Amino acid sequence: MFHRVTSNLIVKPRVSSINFSRLRSAICDMSLEDAKRIAAYKAVDEYIKDGMVIGVGSGSTVVYAVDRIAERTKNENLKLQCIPTSFQARQLIVKHKLNLSDLEICPAIDVCIDGADEVDKNMTLIKGGGGCLLQEKIVASCANKMIIIADYTKNSRQLGDQYKKGIPIEVVPMAYAPIKHQIERQFGGELGLRMAIAKAGPVVTDNGNFILDWKNYKQDYDWAEINKSITLIPGVVETGLFVGMAKKVYFGLADGSVKEQV
Ligand SMILES: O=C(CO)[C@H](O)[C@H](O)COP(=O)(O)O
């Protein structure tokens, strides 16, 4: 950076007092939130119809979808039944005074709208960044259509290109160590027990389980096969690999448009 020289004084330009990295991150955060919102609104407007049973996913992008569902429910007097995929989703449904239901009452879901941590070119997903993968997979498996909403950072060619926190695997607590060793031995990479932030010890899921995050895996795996093999290990409850489940993905882009992947 050049400085103005006045007499013998070096005067730093005022602009040097701006913290550019904070400014950049503020701008990026804003456009990322906008990207989530436009994807969520478009998906809700295109898929949610009066009388439907809907699956409500988890995460920060789903918050916008529920905002839109609530707005449309009020304006259009929609009659919807909402099945949550997590404690968070349940709270969102209750907060917006939407009809809360469950799989016992409504075992068949019309549309499930959920977020994702990464989406590859075949629409294989990594989910579970928020630790809700088990209920998310159960609810999605009951849905006629699973619709994904995400910002542009989730759009990937191969799993692992964008999302670096690993593939979540929900496990029964007593089995986490042998499962970790078996997956590392059989498939490579490293698995780490997900630790809580505002609590000492591991994250405990809504179902009372632990989460192992699998990093440094081979990126060109056949994910359907890997998913099958891992779920067969005793103590594994579910993986965050969603293979062949998503019907359509809406990516909110930084320029304000929405890209659709089918
Ligand atoms: O799978 C999930 C939670 O278990 C979320 O859908 C995923 O983590 C995406 O979250 P966000 O919309 O906050 O990026």
The ligand as a Gaussian input file, in Angstrom:
#p B3LYP/6-31G(d) Opt

LIG

0 1
 O      -28.294000     -32.149000       7.748000
 C      -28.533000     -31.171000       8.396000
 C      -28.664000     -31.183000       9.870000
 O      -28.451000     -32.464000      10.377000
 C      -28.689000     -29.860000       7.718000
 O      -29.676000     -29.968000       6.758000
 C      -27.381000     -29.515000       7.075000
 O      -26.398000     -29.482000       8.096000
 C      -27.446000     -28.164000       6.373000
 O      -27.606000     -27.151000       7.327000
 P      -27.589000     -25.616000       6.932000
 O      -28.857000     -25.347000       6.182000
 O      -27.530000     -24.909000       8.252000
 O      -26.374000     -25.364000       6.099000

